[in-house]
């Protein structure tokens, strides 16, 4: 899964250099996001000034601010489009590397149940999920590094938070604690999902295998056999749907509550009129970025569950290759 791509001479141009390029592109996007956060502070202060004193600003100043945002947004779009295009090629090369490695051992592996699915589908899903999770994790870490000092500094302007009262840099602690709470709760709630996803692919593979054989052999694919195999697929999917239902209730309730958390924490400060509208927008955006970074596991849990399932199947596949090589070495 990893050696075939990152330690291969054939893919030396794509493996680590490609990962470095994606890393740099993600870092640059985060820097633009920081600049946009600063822009929001200035823009909303400008709006507040205009609304509180008619004629205090000119139309040129207003549209000038909008134009400055357009420049930032334009750069962000160009970087995002290029990064997305390059990442797609990078993911396909990773899939190609795994595909080439497995096909070298196809004669030994073709008898394993679901072998064709693992080579054709699982390699594609594994490379894509790893790239997606890796990019999201890099983005979360870089966003945290960039916005945590900003939120730390902005927190000095917050006089107090409800219930707790006066705490230095309180917003940082609120973001961290709220994210950790959500991560623990959702990890407990979704503890059964990886096993169900793994079993889901197993029954799907058995059903697909029978249908594939039935294309070439009239004796295969009889109605009772197909019905029985599909019944297992149906049963597992229904169990999966049920467990995802209460997991989604917890996940979406937590995320929706998270929208209100910074405003709740800022309540006493806003009522006291201790900050401007621009500063409040900066704080809310910075809080959201920090909170989202700490919520990486929460937001990615469903994808992680899928990755665990795919990894288990490919790991079992590679274990079989290892056994065959060991047997050949012993025989020689």
Beta strands, then each sheet from edge to edge (+ up, - down):
end
